[in-house]
């Protein structure tokens, strides 16, 4: 039976933590290796930031990339195995935390930039996140989201928000039980930013040099005054 | 020989003015009839506007739709036959003018809203337009562009800015010599708004109720203070 829920996403990721750590640390995912890793790093480095909140930090690769430039990174992830790996392999503060638990009282520090790098896959959890992140940012803070580009999604679906089945196509056989994900149109993503008090200061469509196709969508919101 | 230039666009449209007037007045274009006409009208009507500059107004249909609600419309188009028809069939001030000629000194009135409804097809002409429109807007003015949605374009092309061949597929046989057009990615469109002093206050992806597919892209910029 297909289960489409925010909780099911977490269940799936907990099952796949071990092969995910290997996939990231061995650079197995071509689109990340060739395009999207550098795209998110460039975006962060273009901002006047000293500290960063990495929401859905996984096993810590982004912290490993950012801290050598002097950025201080705090990472959050709901999967204990990934946070444990981040603590071991990266410099920064890493905490096990579900998006639903996130609140200003839980994270007392204020950040220059919050980042969600391919880590916004749910429905209610994402809406909750947008509600609380602004309170964790400094008054000129930025919120960066990199995600699948909605316009180049599966053509079998209508172009509208909704749950979709996950897939590990292209990944190694160790992966199982792919997480479902909640599709959002570009209009819907930008509405989330607007309605939660961000002005869109940048929208980037990183292109694969190999194929000429779009590899992802990056949106940068700045706290509106 | 394929000619890709802003001038060629005008040449083609002059040739097709007569069938275009018929196509619009007979409601021949399904996507306009079912989706995109109402989408642009709704967008304009949602703004606190009294007067509107309709850039690339064609034969005046948008003026015919907006003036009954009390909006005052000024329309510009480079094709004399279309402006002549607009003067005949719509209420408003209509002028023959190429985008390249447009300047604050030529249009002394200030507008609450400038609209380009499927009328930004060129390269340099569009860049010029973005440079001058802001000076024609009131300080809380809006610039609305409706255009083809870039992400659902011809898959044979790489996803990057560039000239593309035109087509009259789906139109009646009276149409000839289709105009080329300059493709822009979403990133590129939003950069035009940002770099010319607009904050993006709305992005809309009107959907066909029949197919679930995206019919166009509407962007609304507001003059940044």
Interface residues (C-beta under 8 A of the other chain):
Chain A: X149 X151 X152 X157 X158 X159 X160 X185 X186 X187 X190 X194 X199 X200 X201 X202 X203 X204 X205 X207 X211 X212 X213 X214
Chain B: X149 X151 X152 X157 X158 X159 X160 X185 X186 X187 X190 X194 X199 X200 X201 X202 X203 X204 X205 X207 X211 X212 X213 X214
